[in-house]
Amino acid sequence: MYPFHHLPFDQEPDLNPMSTNENNIASYIDHTILNADAGLADIQRICAEAAKYRFKSVCVNPIWVSTVSEALTGSGVLTCSVIGFPFGATPTATKVFEARGAIADGASEIDMVINIAAAAAGNEESLVADISAIADAVHEAGAILKVIIETSMLEETAKILSCRAAVRAGADFVKTSTGFGGGGATLEDVALMRATVGPDLGVKASGGVRSLETARAMISAGATRLGSSSGVAIVEGEQGTEGY
């Protein structure tokens, strides 16, 4: 595994929410554009913003990974791709193929969606098998795996079970939401996920994080990464209007 706290000290964000400001908050943010109608100009804009503000990564659909990776060369900003997105209802072998392809195109972080139906049914072993296969492929390539739980669709017991499966499978992060499931991150879910996975996994709050105040609250609740399409508004202390 690649726990967030094993990063070199000079690459770690300041985890004290009381000292969070527009400078260090950027290191938490995966600057995100996942809408289906995003075009090249949108992707280029997001990359330019990420390089300017020094966000942690740019998160895009797989079709844009090579474009983003090339645009971010030398910037220090990572390239992140989603797979099995947004429903998670994709065979494991297909998710593995998709992850390997994204990594080959330049992604160093992969955000996968779990089999939500398996989580709702309480089938932990199915979740572990699915996540493990992708984790093995991702880690073999030296990349990071985040596991999207889609908390808005699950009862508390299923959220806990999903987080436990991610830990067992060797994931590096658990993540609240796709942003396409009818709900986003809540403070309660972030706190629950942190309590379940313990201190050694990252927790990514995504969906509805559109202001510095909300970002600070998510970090205080236990988040160590934030997924948002309002990254610029967050670091500038404004209210974002983007959907994700």
Secondary structure, 3 states (H helix, E strand, C coil): CCCHHHCCHHHCCCCCHHHCCCCCHHHHEEEEECCCCCCHHHHHHHHHHHHHHCCCEEEECHHHHHHHHHHCCCCCCEEEEEECCCCCCCCHHHHHHHHHHHHHCCCCEEEEECCHHHHHCCCHHHHHHHHHHHHHHHHHCCCEEEEECCHHHCCHHHHHHHHHHHHHHCCCEEECCCCCCCCCCCHHHHHHHHHHHCCCCEEEEECCCCCHHHHHHHHHHCCCEEEECCHHHHHCCCCCCCCC
